[in-house]
Amino acid sequence: MAETFLSPIIEKLLQLLTEEAKSLKGVGREVESLKDELEIIQPFLRDAEAKSEKGEVNDAAKVWLKQIRKQADRIEDVVDEYLYHVEQHRHQRGFIGSLRKAGHYIKALKPVYDIASEIKDIKESLREIKDRGVGYGLRPLEHGSSSRSIDVERRDPRLGSLFMEEDEIVGIDGASKELIRRWTEGPSMRSVTSLVGQGGIGKTTLARKVYNDAAVKAHFDCCAWITVSQSYDMKKLLRITLRQVGGAGERIEEDCAEEELISLLRHHLQKQRYAIVFDDVWKKDFWEVMKHALPNNDKGSRIIITTRNVVVANLCNESCFDLVQELQTWSPEMAWQLFCKKAFCNDKSVGSCPQELEQLSREIISKCLGLPLVISTIGGLLSTKERVYSEWSKVLNNLNSEYERTDIPKITDIPKILSLSFLDLPYHLKPCFLYFGIFPADHRITDRVLYKLWIAEGFVRKGKNKTLEEVAEEYLDELIQRSLVLFEVKNGVDRLCKVHDLMHDIILTRAGELCFCQTLSESKSSLSERIRRLSIHHTTETVSEMVRDYRIRSVFLFDIHKCSKSFLSYLFENFKLLKILDLQDAPLDNLPEEIGNLFHLRYLYLQGTKVKVLPKSIGKLRNLQTLDITDTLVRELPLEVNKLRNLRHLIALSINKDIGFSLDTYYGVGIREGIGRLEELQTLSRVEAYPDRVGFMKELQKLKNLKYLGILKVTAEMGKALGVSIEKMNHLEEFSLTSINEDEVLDLNNISSPPPFLHWLQLTCRLQHLPSWISKLHNLKGLELNFSRLTDEPLRCLKVLPNLAFLDMFEAYEGEELHFEEGGFQKLKELKLYNLEGLKVVKIDRGALPLLEKLVFVSFPLMKEMPPGIQHLTNLKYLKIRGMPREFVVRLQPDEGADYWKVQHVPHVDSSL
């Protein structure tokens, strides 16, 4: 049976009937009756939604849909308010004692009876609304969506999407090569290239291909990519630019004037050959200010600006060295190539169109206006359909119906075309996609944070033998498969996700229509009657005046300059149904006790605040799933945290940015006895094992569901007990360990059966020997060895790891030679070696490291020449050399360097003393 927005409400009522049967008392019959009424309405609602998506409903039917949504929200409010009252009653009863049980129960009856009355009223309203729907011509519809589900387990979604992203830019090879030539050759005068064209035509894609080119990176002293967008803060953009070009923008005073920031940036760039991309520029004022920070220093500096506005492009065209390049729509052949790669990406013959669908496919492409974004999106939609003529005909018919009354497609039709992909989504994916509307345009968010938020919202349904996080990952994979979500990989593990700005506009329109989320900012101070999720930008001062709907479920803060205590008090006192509270980077140093009132809170994000202490009332948040205190000043968890039995993720890593990399770079939190009761925990990072070492180990052994574990201040005597704990963690995927000091030698060899799914391991400690069990980690993708000071050559143990892609070694080896033997490290992509003071020779056999793309050598004072065999690394794209002997660097110089022939095949060689 196809789902509607009533499906989760029905599920919520079922859950209430199951889990709260004892406390429902006289309300149970009413709840059951309400559930039955909703199930009767479901088929009518499916008919209304299907007709609405095709534009076949009149205004009255649209109002009918809105009324049903309002009642659905009301039901959710009633259920959550009921549960809140039940919890308050339980708390009071336990606190005061048995002598006053009867009195408190009588007091608690009133809200119960009020809720029963509310449910009766809702049922009556629903019956009236249903009857009106019949009058509007709505009929029960039992047919589900025609889209077939994606088999997300038959492929690696990350690799597939990455491959597709590379393919998508095939059509711009000629333009990108010309731009790369223009950037790396030509006059020494600074030049600006403005890429202008409509949204979705590929301006950003072209600029990104040029910016990421290895030859470009090697040619310039410093590079920066700055996303500007419609609403921008010039001071913030100047700081970001300073930071990216190495001007340490984060250490500049917060109240630094705009003129001073321009002067600092200009001074830093004066002696540099710089390359900067300003993406998505809308206003003339931006360039009028920013150009003063970009000196024409006669060193061949280059700038790209992408814009939809020809006036902006022409404004940047100030000299004969500047260029305005207007991007054209794609030719039919280029469009066909991209369409096939997207639509047939899952077929055995990837990118090949079946003959019986070719004519139909070409008709579909003709409706895509030659825009790569539209082609890619429609292709992604069709990749989810059966390869039959009837299914594809429906898509073509839908495209035709979206055009205004003309046979010629128009630019104004683009949002309608892109909206088809949203309408085609199964119901459970729609709220996940709309969630990107909470964040500002071009905002990037990690996949793991998305999973936690979706789960906290209740969007993710339980899967057979799968965690909620695994199901959420499948949801994101399908959105990526459909070309609705873009991503780039960070650190080889996390995906940074965003949506195209045109998609973001569509999301905001849909989210507004559905009262899904709204934004409150200095430029937008009006809100609709019903609000479910609220994004607050820049200031919290007007919230108490503007927000009167206390049934808000989620609050997010972005770029807040001031966060008053009165705002928090207002929040905690009134928004008692809040599920998500994201206070990231807010200027906040205290978390009031009143936070304990938020019984329904599932997600509390304090990252980047100045909070020092978590109040004891946090123990009352019995539904809390995620607690993130990363980069706060919290150093000890209160004992009450142990009451949070539903807690899944406790994240507490803080970084001391004022010192170089050492064992003191990271801070964690101390935990108390009893944390082992939190059996739902999947993430515990990072916690300090010292001073209660024995108690810590006992608690750790109870946490058998951990997937991500980070421990600080580990001592030698804990080695054996730690091994016992790790062996029991069969679900562990990432493990980080840091010793109490650099002289503490740890023996980690007593693990005979390491966690089978471990894919990332970081050991920051001195080791007697490299643990032998590491060679058994067949799923390991990333390994970091820091301050290990091994005397035995570690590569013999590591070379056999079949999936190792990232290897970092910092002061990890004290020997004189490292040998990468033939056949070893078949999947390694990045190799970084730092501060190996005893190292004299690195040997690389032919056939070793065949996929290596990035190689970093830093501080080998005894190494005199580039390793023999590096010329065999034909896939190497980037080589970084720092802190090496002068003789070593001289031998690499292009003119007369004796070792230059070894690295001349590498596109980007970054070497200096």
N, C-alpha and C positions, 0 to 999 in steps of 0.2 A: 504494500500500500504506500502510495506516494505521501511524502510529508508536507506539512504546512507549518506556519508559525505557531499553530496550536499544539503541534506534536510535543514539544518540550514541556508545555503547560500540563498536558495530559499525563506525561511521564512524572512531572513534579507531584501531581495529585496522587498518582499511584504510589510514589515513594512516601508521601505523607501518610497514606493509609497503611502502608507496610511498617514503617519505622516508628510512627507515633500513635499506633493503635490504642495504647493504654491511656495516653493523655488526651486523645480526641474526645472521649466520652460521648456526649450527646451530639457532637458535630459530625461524627463519622458518616451517618446516613446522608447528611447534606453534601458532604464531600463526594461520596460515591455517586449521588444523583447528579452533581455538577459535572463529574467526569463523563457520565453517560450522555449528558446534554452536549458536551463538546464533541464527543465521538459522532453524534448525529449530525452536527454542523460541519464536520470535516469535509465530507464529499461536496457540499455546497461551496465551501471555501476553495476547494481545489478547482472547481468550475470557474469561480470568480477570478482566481489568480491566473488561470490559463487564459481566460478571455482578456484580462487586464494586460498581460504580457503581449498579446497580439493587437492591443488597441481596440478591442471589440466591446468594451463596456462604456455605458454612458456615465454621466457625472453622478447620478444617483447611486449606481453600483459602486463607484469609487468611494463615495461617502459610506456605503455599507461596509466595505472593506476596512475603512478607517475606524468605524464603530466596533467592529470585531476585534481589531488590534487593541483598541482602548480597553475593551473588556478583558482581553488576554492579559494585558499589563495589570489590570485591577486584580485579577485572580492571583497573579504572582505576588502582588503587594499583600493581599489578604493572607496568603499562606506564610509569607516571610514574617509578617507582623504577628501572626499566631505563634510561630516558632520562637520569635523574640520574646513574647509574653510568657510562653512556657519556660524558656530559659531563665527569665527574671524570677519566675515563681520558684523554680528549682533552687536558684541561688539564695533567695530569701529564706526558703524553708531550711536549707542546710545551714545557713548562717545563724538563724535565731534559735533553732532547736525544736525539739518535739513538743514542748509545752504550748507553742503557739501555732502548731500546724493547722488546726481547724480554722483559726481566724484568718490566716493567710490564704487558705484554700477558698474561703468565702469571698475574699477580695479578688482572687484570681478568676472567679466565675464570671464576673462582668465582662472582661474582654473576650472570654470564650463565647458567651451568649451574643455579644456584639458581632463576633466573627460569623456565628451561625446566621445572624440576621443579614449580614453582608452577602453571604453565599446565596441565601434565598433571593435577595434583590438582584444579584448577578444572573441567576438562573432565569428569573422573569425577564430581565433585559435581553438575554440571549435568545429566548423564545420569540420575543417580539422582533428582534433583528433578523432571525431566521425566516420568519413569516414574511417580512418585508423583502428579503432576498428572493423568495419565490415569486413575489410580485414583480421583481425586476427581471424575471426571466432566467434566474439561476437554477440549475438542475444538478443533482448529485453526479459527481464525476469520479469514477473509480480507477481510471487509467493512470499509470505512473509516467514519469519522464521518459523520453525516448533515448536519453543519453545513457550509454553503457558505462559502467564503472571501470576505472583504470586498475589494472593488475599491477599495483605499485611494487610488488615483491619480485617481479620477474626481471627487474633491471636495477642498476644502481642509479637512482634518480639524480644524484649530484653529478655523476660523470656524464649522464645523458644530457642534462641541462647545460652543462659546461660545453659539451660538444656542439649542441645546437647553437649556443651563443657564438661560438667561433664560426659556425656556418652562416649565421645571419649576416655577417659582415663581408661575405664573399663579394657581394655586388658592388662594393665601394672600393675595391682594390685600386682601381685607376686613380680615383680622387684622392685616396689616402697616400699613394706613392708620390703624387704631385705635391701634396701638402708637406710630406716628410722631406722631399727635396727642397722645397721652399724654406723649410725650417732649418735644415742643416747646411744649406748652401746660400749663395746670394750675398747681398751687401752687409756690411758691418753695422749699418744703422738699425735701430730698433724698428720692427715692423709689426703691424696688427692685421690679422686676417679675421674678417667677420663672416661667419657662416650664418646665412639668413634663410628662413623658410618656415612653412607652417608646421604646427605640432605634429609629431609622428613621422616626419620625413627623413629623420636619421641624422640630425645635426650633432647631437650628443654622441651617437655611436661613432660617427666619423672622427670627431674631436678626440674621443677616448682611444680609438685605434692609433691615431697619430701620437698622442701623449704617451701611450704605453710602449711604443716602438723602442726596441733596444738601442738602435742607432741614435734616436732622439735623446734617450736617457744618457747615453755616453757623450753626446755633443755638448750638453749644458752643465754648468756648475750646480745649478739648483732648479727644481721644478715645483710647481704648485697647481693643484686643481681646486677651484673655488666654485661652489654652487651658489648662485646669487638668488634667483627666484623673484616672484612679484613683491613679496614683503621681506625686506632685508634690513639689517642693522649694520650701517657702514662701519662703526667702530668694531663690531664683532668680526666682520669680514676682514678688516685690516689686521686684527689680531691673528685670525686663522692663517692669513697669508704670511705674516711674520713667522708663525710657528712652522709652517710647511717649508719655507725657504731657509730655515735654520736660524731665524732671528729671535728664538726663544720668546714667542708671543705670550706664553702662559705665565711668564714671570713678571710681566709689566703690570703696574698698579692698575686696579679696576677703574679708578676715576681719571685715568690718563685721557687727555683731550684728543679730539680727532686730528687736529693739526700736528700734535706731537707724535701720534702713531704714524701719520704720513711721513714725517721727518725721519722717524726711526727706520721705517721700511725703505725709504729712498736711500738713506745712508747705507743700509745693509746691502742693497742691490747695486750700489754704485760701481763696485769692483767685480761684479758677478756677470757671467753670461747666463741669463735666466730665461726660463720658459714657463709661461703661466697661461692656464685656460680659465676663462670666466664663463661658466655655463649658465644658460637660461637667464639672460639679462633682458629686463622689460623696460626700464626707465632710462631716459637720457641723463638724468642727474647722476646716475651711478658712474658713468664714464667721466663726467665733468669733474668728479672728485678723485676717483681712483687713478686717473692718468698722472696726477701730480706725484703719486708715490712710485711711479715706474720710470726711472731715469733713462734717457736716450744716451747710453754710455759708450756707444760706438764699439760694442763687443759682440754684436750679432744676436742680441736678445730678441725673443719672439713671443707674441701674444695671440691667442685665439679667443674670439668672443662668439658665443652662439646666441641667437636672438630670433624671435618671430617678427620683430619690428624693423622694417627697412629704415626708418628714421634713425633708430639707434645705430644700425650698421653704418649708415652714411656719416653719422657724427664721429665715428671712430676712424673714418677714412680721412686722415689729416695730412698725409704726405704721399708722395709718389711711390713710396715703398709699401704703403698699406694696400689692402685688397678687400673688396666686398665680393663674396662668392655666394651666389644664390643657388641653393640646392633644388634640383628638379625632381619631379616624380619619377618613379622607376619605369623602365621600359617593360613591355609585356614579357619579354624573355627573362629579365632579371626577376620580375614578380613571380613568374612560373617556377623558377629555380628555388626561390625562398619558400613559396607555398608548398611545394612538394616535400621539401625537407621538414617542414613543420607538420603537415597533414598526415604524412606517412612515416613518421619517425619510429613508430613501434612495429612496422611491418618487417617481414624477413628481408625483403629487398628495400632497404631504407631509402626513402626519397623517390621511389618509383611509383607513378600513378597507374592504376589499372586502366586498361583501354576503355572499359565500359563507363568509366567515370571521367574520362579526359575532357569531353566536350562540356559536361556539366561543371567541372572544375574551372575550366577557362571562363565560363560565364560568371562563376562566383568571383574569380579574380578581377573581372572587368568592373565589378561593383566596389572594389577596394581602393579606387582612386589613385593607384600607383604609390600608396604610402606604405612603407615597410612595417610600421607598427600595426596598421589595420590588416595587412596581409598575414603577418605573423599571428595576430590574435585570432583571425578567422580560421587560419590553418590549425592553430592549437585547439579551437573548438571542434573542428572536424576530426581531429585525431582521436576524439572520444566517441565518435559515431561508428556504427557498423558500416562496412564497405558495400553498401547496397544503394541502388539508385533512389529509392523512395526516401531514405533518411537524408541523403544529401539534397534532394529536391526541396525538402522542408526548409533547410537552411537558406537555399536560394530564394524560396518564396518569402521567408522572413526578411531577407535583405531587401527584396523588392518592395515589401510593404512598409519598410522604414523610410523609403525615399518620399519626398514630397511629390505632389502631383506633376511629375515630369519624368521623362525617360532618361534624363541626364543627371547622374549623381552630382551632388554638391558638397563643398567643403563643410557646410553647416550640418551635413548628415553624418559626419564622422562620429560624434558622440552616440548617435542612435545605433550606428553599426557596431561600435565597441560595446554598447550596452547589451547586445545580443549574447555576448559571452557571459555576462553576469546573469542574464535571464536563464541561460542554459545550465547554470550550476545547480546541482542537487541542493536541497534546502540546507543541509548541514554545513555546506561550504559557504553559503551566502553571508552569514554573520562573520565568519572568519575573514572573508575578503573585505567586507565593510569595515572591519576593525582598523584597516589602514587609514581610514578617515579620521581616526582619533589623533593621529600624528601629523605634524606639519608636512607640507610638500617636500619631497626629496629626503625625508627623514629615513635613516637606516636603522633597523632593529634586528637583533640577532634572533636566529631561529629558536634558540632555547627560551628566550624571554617570551616570544610569541606563544610557544607551547604552554608556558605557565599561565599566561593571561587567558588564553582560550579555555584552558581547563578551569580556571577560577571563575570564568563567566558561565560555565556549564555548557559550552558549545560542543565539547568532545564526549562522544558516547563510548561506553566500555566496549572493548573488543575481546574476542575469545583468545585467551592465553597471551594477551598484550596489555602492557601498561597504558594508562591514559596518554603518557608522553609519546609512546610509540604510535598510537592512533593519531595524535596531533601531527606527528611527523608525516604520516601518510596524507593527511589533509593538505599540509603545505606542499608536499611533493606534487599533488594533483593540481594545485593552483599554479605551480611552476610549469607543470606539463602543459597546462592550458595557456601559457604565455601571459598570465594575469599578474604574476609576481616575478620580479627580477631579483637576482642575488649575485653577490661575489663572495668568494671563500676567504675567510680570515684565519690566519695561523694554521691553515691546513685542516681545521676542524669545524669552526662555526661558520654559518652562512649569514651574511649581512643582507637583509631583505628590504625591498622598497617596491613601490609601484610607479609606473610612468606618470608624469604630471597630468596627462590627459585622462588617464584612468583615475587619478586622484580627484580630478574635477567631477567625474562621473560618480565616484563613490560619495563625495560630499552631497551631490544632488540626491542620490538615492537615500543616503543616511538621513538627510533632512526630511524627505517625504515620509520615512518610516519612523521618525523620532528616535533613530538609533543612537546618534551622538551629535553634540553641538559644541561650538567653540565660543568661549568668552574671552575677549581681548580688548585692548584699547580702541581698536578700530571697529570691533563688532560687539556691541553691548546689549543687543536685543536677543531674547531667547523665546522659544515657543512654549506653549502651555505644558507639554509633557516632555520630560528630559530623562533619559536613561543613563547616558554617559556624558561626562562634561570634561572638556579640555580647557584649562585656564592658562592664558599666555600673559607673560610680562608682569601682571599685578593681581593681587588678591583683594584689593581694597573695596571693589564694588560687588563682590560675591554675595554678601549678606543682603544687599539691596536688590540685586538682580535675580537671585535664585530663590524661588519660593516653592519649588517642587521638591519636597524633602524625600521623595522616593528614588532619588538618584542612586544608581548601583556602583558607578565607577567615577573616580576623579583623578585627573592627570594634571600635573603642573609642568609648564615648559618655560624656560628662560625667565623665571620669576626673580625680580629684583628685590622684592620685600615680601616677607611672609609673617604677618603679625600674629601674636598670640590670640587676639580676638577672632581671627579667621579660623584657627584650629579649634578654638572653643566652640565657635558657631558650627563648624563641620561635625565635631564629635557629638555635640548636643542634639543636632537636628537630623543628620543623615544616618539614622540608626540602621538602615537596611543596606549600607555600603558593603560591597564585596571587594572592591579594588581601590587601593589608595597608593598612588605613585607620586612621591614627593622628591624625586631625583633632583639633586643639585640645588634644592631650595635653601635659602639662607635661614636655616633652622638649627637651633642648638638645644632645643628641649622638646621632648615628646610628652604631652600632658597625660596624667593618669586616666583622664576621661576616654582615652582610646580603648579602654576595656569595655566601653559601652557598645562597641561595634561587634556585636555577637556574630553577624554574618560575614565578617571580614575574612577573605581567603588569601589576599595578596597584599603585602606591605613592603613597599620599596623605598628605602631610605638612603640609597646610594648617593654619595657625594655631599650629604648634609654634615653639619657639625654636631650632631647628636652625640652626647657622651654616655648617657645611661638610658637603658630601656626600663620603663616603669614596671613595677610588680604586677600591675593590672593587665599586662600583656598575657598573663596566664589565663585570663578569662576568654581569650579569643580561640575558643575550642574548634572553630572551623578553619583556622589559618593553615594554608598550604605552603606559602612561600614567605620567608622572612629574609630580606636582602639588606644587610648593613655594610656592604662593601664601601671602602673609603670613607667610613665614618670614624668617630673617636671612641666608639664603644670597644672596650677591651675585656669586659667580663659580662657573661650572660647571667641574668637573674635566675634563681632556682625555679621560678615560676614557668620558665620556658619549657620545663619538663612536663608540663600539663598539656602541651599542645599535641595531642595524640594524632591529629590529622596532618601534622607538618611533614611536607615532602622535601622541601628544599631550604636549607639553612646556609646562607652564603655570607662570609664575613672577611673576605680578603681585603687588606688595605696595603697600600704601597707608600713607602717613604721616598718621595721624589727628590729630596735634598741630598741624598747620598748616592754613590755609585752602586753597582750591583755587588751585593754581598749577602751573607746570611741574615743580616739585619734589614734588608730591603723590604721584606714582607712582614706585616703584622697579622695576627689572627685574634681570636677571642678565647678566653678561658671558659671551660664548661664545668658544670657541676655534676655531682653524682646523681644518677637517675635519668640521664639523657638516653640511656639504653632502652627506656620505655617507649621511645618514639620509633616504633617499628615500621612506620610508613616512610621514614627518611630515605631519600634516594641521593641527596646531595648534602655533604657536610664538609665545607671548605671555607676558610681554613681555620682549624682549631689548634690550640696549643696544648701539648701533652704534659708540659711542666707547670707547676711543681708536683701535682698528684699523679705520678706516673702509674702506680699500681691501679688506682681507681679508674684512671682513664682507659687502661687496657681492658679491664673487666667490662666497662660500659661499651667499648668498641666492639667486643665480641658478640654483643646482642644485636648489633645493627647489620643484619644479614642481607638487607635489600639495597644497600648502598650501591650506587652507580658511579658517583663522583666523590672522591675522598681526598682531602688535603690536610696534612698534619705538620705542625711546626714544633720546634724545640724538642726533638726526639733525642734520647740519650742512648748510649751503648747498651746499658742494662735492659732496655726495652726491646731489643732486637728479637729475641726468641718469642716473647709474648705477642709482638706485632706480627710476626710470621704466622702464628696460630690464627690470629684474627683475620689476616688477609686471605688465608686459605679457605675460610668459611664464606667469603664474599664472592659467591659464584656469579653475581650480576655486575661486578665492578668493571667499569669501562675506562675510567681515568683515575690515576693515583699520583699524588704529589707528596713527597716527603722531604722535610728540611730538618737538619740536625740542630742541636742547641748551640754549637760553635764549630769552627773550622777544624779544630784539633780532635773533636770527638770522632772516633773511628767506629763505624757501624758494620756489623756482620749480618747480612740479610740472606744468607745462604740456606737458612733452615726451612724455606718454602719448597715443598716437593711438588705441589699441585697448584700452580698460580691460577688466578681467575682467567677462565678461557676466553672471555670477551674483551679483555683489556686492550685498548687501542692507543692509549696515551700514557706515558710514564715519565715522571720528572723526579730525579733523585738529586737533591742538593745537599750533599754530605760527603764526608771522606769515607772511602770504602777500602776495606782490606783487600777484597777481590771483587771483580764484577760478578754479581749473582748468576750462577749457572742457569737458573730457571728462566732468565730473560730469553734464552735461545728457544724456549718452548712457546713463546708468545706469538703464535702464528697470525693473530689479528692486529698486532702492534703496528701502528702507522707513524707514531711520533715518539722519539726518545730524547730526553734532555739529561745530560750528566754534568753537574756543576760541582766544582771543588772536590771532585772524587780523588784526584791525585793517585791514580792507579799506576802501578809499576809494570804490570803485565799488559801486553798489547791487547786492547779490547776488541779489535776488529774481527778476530777469528771467531769470536762468539756471536757477533752481530751480523756478519755477512750473510748468514743463512736465513735471516728473518724474511719471509716471502712478501710481506706487505709494507715493510718499513719505507716511508716516503720522506721523513724529516728527521735529521740527526743533528743535534746541537751538543757541542762539548766545550765547556768553559773550565779551564784549569783542571781538566779531567784526567790528564795523562802526563806522567813525568819521564817517559821513555824517550829514546832518541829517534825512533823510526815508526812510521805508520805505513802499513802495506795493504792497499786495496787489491785483493787478488782476483784473478780472472774468474768470471762467473758470479762474483759477489755483488750484493746490493743492487739487485735487478730492478727494484721499484723506487729507489731513492731519487727524490727530486731536489731536495735542498740539503746541503752539507755546510755547517757553520762550525769552525774551529777557532777558539779564542784562548789566548794567554797560555800557550803550550811552551813553556820556557826552556824545556830540555830538548825539544824537537829539532832535529837536524835534517831529516830526510823524509819525504813522502813519496811512496811509489804507487803508481797507478797502472795496473796491467791492462792490456787490450782486452775488452770484453767485460771489464768491471764498470760499474756506474753508468750503464747505457742510457738511462733516462734523466741523468742529472741536469738540472736547469740552472741552479743557483749554487755558487761556491763562494764561501767567505773565509779568508785567512786574516786573522788579527793577532799581532804580537807573537811572532816566533823569532826571538832575537838571535838564535843560532843558525837559522836557515839562510843559506846563501843564494839559492837559485830555485826557480820555479820547478816543481816536481816533474820528472820525466814521465811521459804517458798522458799528460793533460791534453795533448793534441788528439788523443783518441776520443775525448768526450765531445762527440759531434753534436750533441743536443744542448750543450751548455750555452746559455743566453746571457748570464750575468756573472761577472767575477769581481769580487771586492777585495782589495788589498789595503790593510792599514797596519801601521806600527811595525813594519818589517825593516830589516837592515837596509841601509842606503844602497849597498851593493845589489841586493835583491831587486829593488825598485828600478835601478838604473838598467839592469839587464832586461827589463820589460819595455823599455822605451821604443817607440815605433821606428825611429831612425837607425840607430846603431846597436840597439839592445840585443845581446847574444841569445836571450830567451824569447824574444818577441815572436818568433816563428811558432812557438808552442801555443800562443794564445791569439794569434791573428784571426782565427776563425770565430772568436767569441764576439758577438755584436756589441756588448757593453762591458768594458774593462774599466773599473773605477779604482785607480791606484794612487796612493800618496804616501809620504813618509809618516 
